[in-house]
Amino acid sequence: MSLGLGCRRDSYIQSPEKQPVPGSASAGLTGRTISEPARQIPVLAETDVLVVGGGPAGTAAAIAASRAGAETWLVERYNHLGGLWTGGLVLPLLSTHAVDRRNRRKQVIFGIGGEMAQRLKDLGMSISEVNPVVDPEAAKYVLDEMISESGVKMLYHAWATGAIMEENVIKGVFIESKSGRMAILAKIVVDCTGDGDIYHFAGEQYDMMNYHIGLVHRLGNIDRIKDPSALPDGLDLGSPTPVKSVNWVNMQGRRDQNGVDVLNLSKLQMDYRKEIWEKTQRIRSTPGFEEVFLVDTASQMGVRMSRILEGEYRLTLEDTMTFKAFPDVIGISGAWTTMMYKGRAVKPEERPYWQIPYRSLLPRSTENLIVAGRCFCFERDLVEDTRIIGTCLVTGHGAGAAAAIASKKGISAREVNTKELKNLLSEQGVWLG
Ligand SMILES: Cc1cc2nc3c(=O)[nH]c(=O)nc-3n(C[C@H](O)[C@H](O)[C@H](O)COP(=O)(O)OP(=O)(O)OC[C@H]3O[C@@H](n4cnc5c(N)ncnc54)[C@H](O)[C@@H]3O)c2cc1C
């Protein structure tokens, strides 16, 4: 079958000419480019909603869309759901709580994210009510279960590598896998790749944010340490997980790193693995710590930030500090860290809950594309809150519900009636304030 579809500013063939990232592999090491011959690509599926990326945002989006009655495919490059939450070993689901107008700290994240947290709690696989820390394997299992139950068609081991465009309308994506190159066509595409791969392929504008990249690991036999305070300076035993005797160890990592430069990612991967191995050996050679061992390093590199969409509305720190109400609110997120606001440090215990408008998930020119997760549209001052798992679950849920409405009604993502969207989200258990 011939697709007959053009690729507008598609970067997968000509990336050196299109939006090269300075100093990155996409600028080309040799400076040469070659032409890729045109060929016919088999269409794997034609669906209502296609979600790309199965992290917190993508999993929530796919479940929301499917539960709302849209045929939904979810494409994930790795072998599990959860993204950085599971594969990145980033185990605390942060931002579950914040302060309301009467200064009461309360739970703000419900909906599909809330269900995930509850199911993990019911399994005995999370610790702490506020900002629960979960077990990664249990989370992968729970997310698979929820995807199956909601009827999503799950495709693992497949990378999205290009946007299929007709003028400024996205029609689907190309994927690459062991089965070769294929296309999936959809009425609505939801970009939950974390790095905004799909809007980049579609030629959207974005802000490129270099940030800290780390690699998380886990240590075992923590319960066999008699005196943890005897650990020499510079070494870290991390924090507890739901599995007794296993800790997760966060890594800030190097600052100002490009998270979409494959050469940079490759170098960091090797440097960090060596660093973790050597630090673990230093821990094991400390008297009293001999039985500590390295359980694993994360299968997914800890890219905190990369692309930030230039969307229809840029959510601001000011919005989030002042209970700003949006007519197109799709969800609410909370607080987990101290934020500087007007020269004052605002602690999580006093931070207001904040609304997220649907317009912040919409690109400016591409039709039928919705963006959720850590790459939607917000100002950099807000990055610590917008990139966090709780917020990604909320934006994912909102994007999936909107995609279902648009695909079922045969309208564009931009034309979704926000009252109808809010009604659907409320029915699906989202708290809108
Ligand atoms: C070191 C580190 C520590 C952190 N600590 C915390 C913490 O304690 N608590 C917290 O709440 N947050 C934390 N975060 C932030 C949080 O984990 C992430 O920002 C969040 O998981 C982002 O969710 P997401 O769904 O947008 O993207 P991701 O979690 O990155 O998921 C994106 C998914 O898309 C897939 N994908 C990407 N590109 C493609 C493609 N082209 N084709 C197919 N699939 C693709 C990926 O494999 C992945 O599964 C931390 C992040 C890092 C890096």
The ligand as an SDF file (V2000), in Angstrom:
LIG
                    3D

 53 58  0  0  0  0  0  0  0  0999 V2000
   18.0700   10.9400   37.8470 C   0  0  0  0  0  0  0  0  0  0  0  0
   16.6250   11.3690   37.9180 C   0  0  0  0  0  0  0  0  0  0  0  0
   15.9970   11.4300   39.1500 C   0  0  0  0  0  0  0  0  0  0  0  0
   14.6450   11.7960   39.2140 C   0  0  0  0  0  0  0  0  0  0  0  0
   14.0080   11.7590   40.4330 N   0  0  0  0  0  0  0  0  0  0  0  0
   12.6570   11.8770   40.4660 C   0  0  0  0  0  0  0  0  0  0  0  0
   11.9330   11.5620   41.6580 C   0  0  0  0  0  0  0  0  0  0  0  0
   12.5140   11.1970   42.6910 O   0  0  0  0  0  0  0  0  0  0  0  0
   10.5730   11.6600   41.6180 N   0  0  0  0  0  0  0  0  0  0  0  0
    9.8940   12.0930   40.5010 C   0  0  0  0  0  0  0  0  0  0  0  0
    8.6640   12.2000   40.5730 O   0  0  0  0  0  0  0  0  0  0  0  0
   10.5630   12.3700   39.3640 N   0  0  0  0  0  0  0  0  0  0  0  0
   11.9120   12.2370   39.3050 C   0  0  0  0  0  0  0  0  0  0  0  0
   12.5800   12.4540   38.1330 N   0  0  0  0  0  0  0  0  0  0  0  0
   11.8310   12.9290   36.9470 C   0  0  0  0  0  0  0  0  0  0  0  0
   10.9370   11.8720   36.3220 C   0  0  0  0  0  0  0  0  0  0  0  0
   11.4230   10.5780   36.5380 O   0  0  0  0  0  0  0  0  0  0  0  0
   10.7830   12.0500   34.8150 C   0  0  0  0  0  0  0  0  0  0  0  0
   10.8120   13.3860   34.4400 O   0  0  0  0  0  0  0  0  0  0  0  0
    9.4700   11.4160   34.3600 C   0  0  0  0  0  0  0  0  0  0  0  0
    9.5820   10.0130   34.4650 O   0  0  0  0  0  0  0  0  0  0  0  0
    9.1410   11.8120   32.9300 C   0  0  0  0  0  0  0  0  0  0  0  0
    8.0130   11.0710   32.5070 O   0  0  0  0  0  0  0  0  0  0  0  0
    7.6570   11.0240   30.9590 P   0  0  0  0  0  0  0  0  0  0  0  0
    6.5630   10.0430   30.8010 O   0  0  0  0  0  0  0  0  0  0  0  0
    7.5010   12.3980   30.4470 O   0  0  0  0  0  0  0  0  0  0  0  0
    9.0150   10.4910   30.2660 O   0  0  0  0  0  0  0  0  0  0  0  0
    9.9280    9.2350   30.5320 P   0  0  0  0  0  0  0  0  0  0  0  0
    9.8030    8.7240   31.9270 O   0  0  0  0  0  0  0  0  0  0  0  0
   11.2680    9.6300   30.0430 O   0  0  0  0  0  0  0  0  0  0  0  0
    9.2880    8.1560   29.5720 O   0  0  0  0  0  0  0  0  0  0  0  0
    9.3640    8.3100   28.1720 C   0  0  0  0  0  0  0  0  0  0  0  0
    9.1390    6.9390   27.5450 C   0  0  0  0  0  0  0  0  0  0  0  0
    9.1370    7.0530   26.1380 O   0  0  0  0  0  0  0  0  0  0  0  0
    9.9790    6.0710   25.5610 C   0  0  0  0  0  0  0  0  0  0  0  0
   10.4800    6.6450   24.3180 N   0  0  0  0  0  0  0  0  0  0  0  0
   11.2740    7.7330   24.1810 C   0  0  0  0  0  0  0  0  0  0  0  0
   11.5030    8.0040   22.9040 N   0  0  0  0  0  0  0  0  0  0  0  0
   10.8500    7.0590   22.1900 C   0  0  0  0  0  0  0  0  0  0  0  0
   10.7220    6.8160   20.8030 C   0  0  0  0  0  0  0  0  0  0  0  0
   11.2890    7.6120   19.8890 N   0  0  0  0  0  0  0  0  0  0  0  0
    9.9910    5.7460   20.4030 N   0  0  0  0  0  0  0  0  0  0  0  0
    9.4040    4.9270   21.3250 C   0  0  0  0  0  0  0  0  0  0  0  0
    9.5010    5.1230   22.6570 N   0  0  0  0  0  0  0  0  0  0  0  0
   10.2070    6.1830   23.0780 C   0  0  0  0  0  0  0  0  0  0  0  0
   11.0320    5.8320   26.6020 C   0  0  0  0  0  0  0  0  0  0  0  0
   11.6520    4.5760   26.4560 O   0  0  0  0  0  0  0  0  0  0  0  0
   10.2400    5.9520   27.8970 C   0  0  0  0  0  0  0  0  0  0  0  0
    9.6530    4.7360   28.2940 O   0  0  0  0  0  0  0  0  0  0  0  0
   13.9370   12.1370   38.0390 C   0  0  0  0  0  0  0  0  0  0  0  0
   14.5800   12.0790   36.8100 C   0  0  0  0  0  0  0  0  0  0  0  0
   15.8990   11.7000   36.7520 C   0  0  0  0  0  0  0  0  0  0  0  0
   16.5500   11.5990   35.4070 C   0  0  0  0  0  0  0  0  0  0  0  0
  1  2  1  0
  2  3  1  0
  2 52  2  0
  3  4  2  0
  4  5  1  0
  4 50  1  0
  5  6  2  0
  6  7  1  0
  6 13  1  0
  7  8  2  0
  7  9  1  0
  9 10  1  0
 10 11  2  0
 10 12  1  0
 12 13  2  0
 13 14  1  0
 14 15  1  0
 14 50  1  0
 15 16  1  0
 16 17  1  0
 16 18  1  0
 18 19  1  0
 18 20  1  0
 20 21  1  0
 20 22  1  0
 22 23  1  0
 23 24  1  0
 24 25  2  0
 24 26  1  0
 24 27  1  0
 27 28  1  0
 28 29  2  0
 28 30  1  0
 28 31  1  0
 31 32  1  0
 32 33  1  0
 33 34  1  0
 33 48  1  0
 34 35  1  0
 35 36  1  0
 35 46  1  0
 36 37  1  0
 36 45  1  0
 37 38  2  0
 38 39  1  0
 39 40  1  0
 39 45  2  0
 40 41  1  0
 40 42  2  0
 42 43  1  0
 43 44  2  0
 44 45  1  0
 46 47  1  0
 46 48  1  0
 48 49  1  0
 50 51  2  0
 51 52  1  0
 52 53  1  0
M  END
$$$$
